[in-house]
Amino acid sequence: MRNQILKDAARALSLANLFFTSQWIALLDINHFWFGKFSLFSFKNILALLVNVCLFGALLFAAMQLFRRSKNDRLLQTGRLLFSLLFFLFAAVAILPQLFGKDFSFQTALLRSVGYFNLTELRALGTLITASTALLLKHRLRYGIGIFAGAIFWLAIKTEFLIALTILLIAVSLVFIWLRHHIVKVTPVLTLILFPFFIWTSAQGIYLMSKSFTHPQATRNAAAPSSQRVVWIVFDGLDYSQSFGKRAATLNLPAFDGLRQQAVSAKNAYPPAGFTLMSIPALFTGRLVSKVRPASPADMLINFDGANESQSLAAESTVFSDAYELNYRTALAGWAIPYHRIFGKQLTSGFGQEVRDENLLHNMWGHFRRAIENLPGFPGLKAMDSMQNKWERQEHCNGYRNILQAAKPMAANSDYGLVFIHLPVPHPPGIYDREKAAFELDEESCYLDNLALADKALGAVREAMEDAGEWDKSTVIVSSDHWWRPYIWKPTPYWTKADDEVIESVENVDHRIPFMVKLPGQKVSMEYEPAFNTVLTRNFIATLLRNQLHSAENVKAWLDENRSIAESPYAFEKIPEGSTP
């Protein structure tokens, strides 16, 4: 009896784990979903997946015990058949995308297989199959069942997909009925064979969770020279065209305009890449990055331009190691990348915010929803979209507040010679209403609203620095990691009518970003016209920290001498092939 219970528990956990296979692949496959990988690596997200597997396994185990304790042989046989049906269904959902590619769609494949039938022919075929099946039942009501089932095809089912799905389900049901004795015998064996897969995925998940507690520290305590300090602020998705080039008449950006009046402002600056996870490593290392793969919650593998071999980003020298070698203290507050875990050895102080740090229940729901929507014919949970979107907007809002709260004292602290701040605005989703000057989590907040919030954040950092007497003493650099990407956001629930009104074309997008440099004590503005790529920022900051640039003319001369390419070869306007989620 005890051995039977243990076997049932192993089978239940194995089947539950099989149901969540797509979620495990997204988490553990290093090449899968690279641009959002760090959100999957969050402690709460991995814990939620483990809890989901265990809870679903417990539910299946309880159902198995109820069937076993039933004294009704027919009910017990039905339970075994249902268990077998679930196993083969979950196995098909897990295996087919691996055989036919990550973009495999059950609906597309099914429609392609019956594409040579029109709707009327499919209805006739469905009627014939259901009527024949009813006659084979040898039930006294078989004729009525056949007529009723056939009528459903003509009166209730309206699309080719639903008809094809119904026919497939009938065919599968017949196979299960005819082979039920063999299927019922082999399924328990197969689930036990797959039980080590549950142990392996759980162990991998626990290992990745342990990496979330990795917080390397600088090995020596540098002292910041008083001669120079740099505060570098990157606004995620800050777009030159929407900010300055073709600003909407309804948008006011007093903080950006105020900075521009006392800074060297580039008119034709371009980012190193079109995605944060490619652009930030390039900015830090001073080298274009062609490929990235988050390897764990504490590291990322990168390929530099022209290189075939991957390198650990944590082992690379960066702008922070430059500052460290010059005996400066460094501080960082940012989102999207676990900065404090990757660059901790080069930082005096670091704060990192996950892209999504939803509570455990929200993460559990997300895993369950994505898993169940993989099932063939499942219509999805569109009714839950509004709630899901609100959760994600709330998390984006929380991330903004947390980073800004950590960033202000860093920027105002003269002990830090280099401060890097990466804020999650104006990157969607919209979380602000610029007319009300208040946070807004409904679906009307747009990119321009978040742009106004970015301006407010810059004003808050400036105010903190002015209160500490550090604004006029510091070099302030304001830029972005990439432009606004309407071709990504338009198909999503985050796109609004207001976004449609300000974008001229989804395809022809201006890739320029702002790049403004205010030197200590600078009161005059200068516009820099030549095109360049901001991948040179690392070397530019190193020159500043060596106290070799003292005027706007020096900055202009340095840019003239060191600029090379303008538009990056990695300014993708779509997610690179092989990286789809």
Secondary structure, DSSP 8 states (H G I E B T S, - for coil): -HHHHHHHHHHHHHHHHHHTHHHHHHHH-TTSSGGGHHHHTSHHHHHHHHHHHHHHHHHHHHHHHHHHH---HHHHHHHHHHHHHHHHHHHHHHHHHHHH-TT--HHHHHHHHTTTS-HHHHHHHHHHHHHHHHHHTT-TTHHHHHHHHHHHHHHT--SHHHHHHHHHHHHHHHHHHHTHHHHHHHHHHHHHHTHHHHHHHHHHHHHHHHHTT-----SS-----TT--EEEEEETT--HIIIIIT--TT---HHHHHHHTTSEEESSEE-S-SSHHHHHHHHHHTS-EEEEEEEETTEEEEEETT--S-EEGGGS--HHHHHHHTT-EEEEEEESS-HHHHSGGG-SEEEEE-S----HHHHHHHHHHHHHTTSTT----GGGHHHHHHHHHHHHHHHHHHHHHHHHHHHH-TTEEEEEEEE--SSSS--EETTTTEE--STT--HHHHHHHHHHHHHHHHHHHHHTT-TTTSEEEEEESS---HHHHTTSTT--HHHHHH-S-SSS----B--EEE-TT----EEE-S-EEGGGHHHHHHHHHTT---SHHHHHHHHHHH---SS-TT--SS--TT---
